[in-house]
């Protein structure tokens, strides 16, 4: 059976055969939009990747990441997208854009009115009506959109991430059991409530404690400290000074190093559960400051986000799971159990573990 022809590609892309011929032979004179349609049609029909490699980066997928002050989770995610994009078909370009977290109007404008054409968009940005509306506009224009960390734009825009409510309940489960027999108060320190993921974690944490808390423990309050190390240290230090009975802290999206500084200066041991395996959280686990880290598998989230966009663009034909990404609980003991692995390099804030090096 013979393979697809130029006529087949033209029919699939709804263009003329002359346009297909110009694109496939890289002769120019074709708009980016038409060239993208031709390449997508050729790939869908399995025309042959080797004949398409001159068209590097013709299909653009943008990853839009906010830039908080301190936490390296976002740097890790950025590095994950960089690594994954290097393994993709040369015709696909993953362009990573970093935007300021506090510039909501600017983020919304960039989403709704980009300066360059894109076929797909992956967004990690705060919950805000302007941003939600701009995502809907991008989707209505034909761009395939995926949201990470928050999902506010409706069912037509997939959300990729862990089950944050379950993560919060898991944190409360471990904390309440590890502190059984100890009397005192528990508190949470959170970014700001600007992200659905963070709100869901706090809600899960609070709900579990409300349902299962013994008379020895009470959940006192949530501290908002944004992703700022200095502010996190100041707010937590104030809370520990005001309430000497604090025995547990659950941190969600706040500055890890700032929390570590406050807990290190505190005279009593406070049980600490945090999020995301990073260089900072690994140090805190090994030093004993942090007791448990709930890791959301950033690499898996990045891979699945790209796969969903590629699947919706018709560039891959494999099924992509829409289930929440499984999270892991990490302790100092689980780190020690993998002593055959050496920390070999930090790349854009990403801790890379290499076997046997």
N, C-alpha and C positions, 0 to 999 in steps of 0.2 A: 504494500500500500504506500503510495507516494505521500510525501509530507505536504504541509500547507504551501500555497502559492501566494504571490503578490496580490492576486485577485481576492483570495480568501482573507488576507490581512486588510485589504482595502474595504471589503464588505464588513468585517468586524469593527473596524475603526470608523466606518461611515465617511471615508475620504476617497479621493480618486487614486487610481493606480500610479499616476505620476508622482503624487505626494509620497506614497509608500516607497517608490523607487528612490526618490531623493533622500528620504530619511535613512533607508537601509544602506544606501551607498555613501552617506555622510556628505552630501553635496551642498547642504545649506539651503537657504531660501525658504525655509519652512518655520512657522512660528513655533514657540516652545509648546504651546497647548496642543497643536496638531502633532508635533513630533512625539510628545508624551502619549497621545492616543495611539499612534502607530506602534510605538515600542510596547505599550501595554497589550495591544492586540496581538503583536507578534509573539510576545512571551506567553500569552494565554493559549495561543495556538501551537506553542512549542516550536517556533520557527527555527530556533537554534541559537544558543547563547553566544557562540563564537562569532557569529555574523553580526551580533549586536554590541559587542564590547567597545567599538569606537565611540559609542554614544554614552560616555561616562557621565553619570549624575543627571541624566535627562529627567528621571522621576525623582522629585525632591520630597522628602519627608522631614518636616521640621519638628524638633523637640524643644519645647518652650519650658524652661526651668526658672523658677524664682531664685533670687539670691538673698537668703537670710544672712544675718550677721556672723553667726559662729558655727553652727552645727554642720558637720561634714557629711551628713547623710546625702545632701544634694550633690556634693562633690563626688561622692561614691557613685551616685546614680549617673551623673554626667560621664564618669569614667567607664561605667558599664555600657552606656550607649556608644561610647567611642570604640570600645573593644568589639562590640557586636557589629557595628556598622562596617568595620574593617573586613568582616567575613561575608558581607552581603554581595549580591550580584553587582558588578561595576556600573550597571546602568542606574542603580539606585543610590542616591545621595542622602545621607542622614545629616541634616544640618542642625547643630545644637545652638540655641539662642538663650543667653542668660539675661534675665530682666530683674529689675529692682522690685522687691516684694511690696514696698510701700507706694509704688507708683501704679495704683489701680487704673486710672484713666489711660496711662501709657500702655499697660499690659492689654487692656481691652481693645485699644486702637490697633495694636500689633496683631492681635488675633483676628479682628474683623477686616482690617485693610492692610495686608502684608505688602511689602515692597517687591517681593519676588513671588512668582507662581509656585504653589506647592500642591501636591496631590494628597498628602496626609499631614496630620498635625497631632502631636502628643503634648498634652498640657498638664503641667503641674503648677498650679497657682491657687491663691486663696479663694474661698467662697465669697462671691460678691455679685450683686445683681448685674452690674455692668459687664463683668467677665462672663457670667452665665449667658447673657444676651449675645455677647460677641461670639461665643462658642456656637450658639444656635445659628447665628448668621453664617459663620464659616461652614457649618454642616449643611445649611440650606443652599450654599453656593456649590455644593458637590464635593467639598473636601471631606475626606474620611478622618474623623476626630476620635481620639481616645483621651480620657481623663485619668490622672493618677492622683492619689492622696485624697481627692474629693470628687464626688460625682453629683453635679448639680444641674446638668443640662438636659436631663431626660433620658428615656429608654433608648433613643436612637444613638446616643453617645456612650459607648461602653466605658465602664469604670474598671480599672485594674488595680488591685491591691489586696492586702490581707483582710480578713474579717476583723475589723478594728474593735467592734463591740466584744467579740470573743477574746481578743488580746487583752482588753481591759479586765474582763472577768478572770482570765488566766492569771494576771498580775495579782488581783485580789485574792484568788485561791491560794497561790503560793505564799503571799504575805501573811494572810490570816493563819495559815498552818505553821509557817516557820516562826511566827511570833506567839504561838499558842503558849499560854502560861505567863506571858509578859503583859503588863498593864500599860496603857498609854494611848496616844492619839496617832492617827495616820493622816497624812496630807498628800496632795498631788501638786506638782508644779508643771504648768502647761505653757505652750507657746503663747496663745492669745484667744483661742476659740475661733480663729479665722479659717480653720480647715475642718471639714467634716470628720476626717479620720481622727483628729485629736479629740474632737467632741465625743465621738463614739467610744474612744478608749476610756475617757473619763466617765462616761455614762455607764459603760460596762463595769468599770472598777467600783463605782458608787453603788450600782444596783446589786452586785454580788455581796458587797459588805452589808448593805441594808438587809438583804435576805438571809445572810449566814453569820453575821458578826456576833461574837460572843460578848458577854458583859465586860470583858477586859479591854476591848478595843472600841474606839469611836473615830469615825471619819469626820475630821473637823472642817476642812476647807480646801479650795483650789487656789493656788497662787498663779497669777499670770505674769510671765517674765520674758515673753517673746524668745527668740533664738539668739539671746545676747548673754555672753558669759558673765560680764560684769554685773548686769542687771539681775541675772539669775542668782549670782553669789550674794548680792545685796539683799534681794527679797527673801531668799531662803535663810540667810543669817538672821534677818529680822524675825522671821517666823519661829526659828529655833530659840531665839532669845525671849520672845514673847510667851512661848509655850514649852516649858522644860520637859513636858511629858511626851513629846513627839518621839515615836519609836520606829516609824516607817515612812518612807517617801517613795512615791511613784512619779517618775518624770516622763513627760510626753512633749517632745519637740522643743524643750528648753535647752539652754547652753550646758552641755555635759561637763566641760571643764570648770565652769562657774559653780555648778552644783558640787563637784568634787572638792573644790577649794573650801566651800562652806562646810561640808561634812568633815573634811580633814581637820578643820579648826575647831569643830564642835567636840566638847570633852567626852561625850558618850557615843557609843556605836549606834547608828541609825540604819535599819534595814532598808536597802535601796534597790528598787527595780527600775531599770531604764529600757530604752528602745534603741535598736539598730546597732549591729556589730560594726564598729569603726575602730580606728586606731585609739581614740580616746576611751571608748567603752572597754576595749580589751585591756588597756592599762589599768582602768578602774577595777575591773574584775580581778586582775592578777594581784593588785595591791590590797584587795579586800574591802575597798570602799563601796563598790557595787557588788550586790549579791547575785542578781539575775539580770540578764539582758534578753529581751524579746526581739528577735531579729526577723525582719520582714522580707529577707531574700531579695535585695535590690536588683541583683542580676536577673533573677527570674521575672521580676516585674518589668524590667526593661525589655527582656526578650519577648515576653508575652504581648506587651504593648505594640512592639514592632510587628509581631506576627499577625496580630489582629488587623492592623492597618494594611499589611501586605495581602492578607486574605480578602479583605473587603475591596481592595483594588484589583483582585483577580490575579495577583502575581504569584501566589502560592495556592495550592489546592488541598492542603492538609487542614484537618479540623483543629481549631484552637480553643482550648478550654476557657469557659467564661466563669468558672468557679473561683472563689477567692484563693489567692496564693497562700500556701501553707507557711505558717511562721514557725520559728524554732525558739526554744528556750536554751540559753547558754549560761553556764556557770564557770567559775574558776576551775572546778574539777573537770569539766568537759574540755576546757582548754588544755589542762595538764595531761589529759588522756591522749592528746594528739601531739606529744612532744617530739615525735618523729618529723614534724613539720616545723620549718624554720621561717620566721618572718624575714622575707628576702627583700621586699621593696615596697615603697609607698609611691603610688602613681596617682597624681591629682587627688590626694587624700584617701586613696583606696588602699586598704591593707591587703596585700597579696600573699597568700600562703602557698609555698611551693614544696612538694614532697621531696624529701631527701636532700635538699640543698643545704 
